Amino acid sequence: MTLPTAPLVVESLVRRFGRLEAVAGVSLRVEPGRLVGFLGANGAGKTTTLRCVAGLLAPDAGRIVVAGADLAREPRAAKARLGFVPDRPLVQDRLTAREFLAFVAALYDLPADAAERRAEGLLERLGLAREAHRTLEGYSLGMRQKTAVIAALLHSPPLLLLDEPLTGLDPPSARALKDLLREHAAAGGGVLVSTHLLDVAERLCDEVVILRAGRVVAHGTLDELRAGRSDRTLEEVFLELGGADPGAGAEPG
């Protein structure tokens, strides 16, 4: 029996900024059908790790494999197999939402008609359909965030990476996004989502990775991290293991 390819494998990832080692040997896996929370105090290395996986930062050491494609050897294939929503939405201000999504679809060589139907469905799900004719420069932070999420989902990638995706979202939009992430995982995709909202991670994620000072200090299901103490919350586990890193904030997330 052939086992499904893991959407993400990270092995001994290192990234330095001058003398600062922001990511110090991070290893983790995201399996098909799993929604993984990526947790850590400010400066723990979460955002740097996600940017390395997305191909926006070159690692100093280590290996990243996205759905079977080695990022260093097959960058185009690896990047085509992921969707990334950064902490600051990257959109083209002078385009309307529909024009921007059509542009993204063209980058992925998606058939125009099918991409348009998928975009319209996602715009409707996230409450943007009535505003999609407006240029993005007039969008609020939450609307820009939702547009970035739709762009990441448009090509149904094996791996979704999201850095604080609930920022700026109202409760109905946040609920719709969480439903979309669950559906993506249920369809066999993998999701790695960074968040400071521990109660959201506790309810949403199948497992969590906790970073401290650029190192993984815990990775497992909540039951595993509770270590037999069913009354412990994720917040209690995080404060015990993740804490506040000395010098946190020297480098983003």
Protein Blocks (a to p, Z undefined) as FASTA:
>chain_A
ZZdddfbdcehiacdehjbcfbgoiacdddehiacdddddehilpmmmmmmmnopaccfb
dcddeehiafklmmmlmmmmpccddfbdcddfkbcfklmmmmmmmmnopafklmmmmmmm
mmmmnopmmmmmpcfklpcfklmmmmmmmmmmmnopabdcdehklgoiafklmmmmmmmm
mmmmmnopacddddfblklmmmmpmbdcddeehiafbdcdfklmnnopakbcfklmmmmm
nmpcehihkagZZ
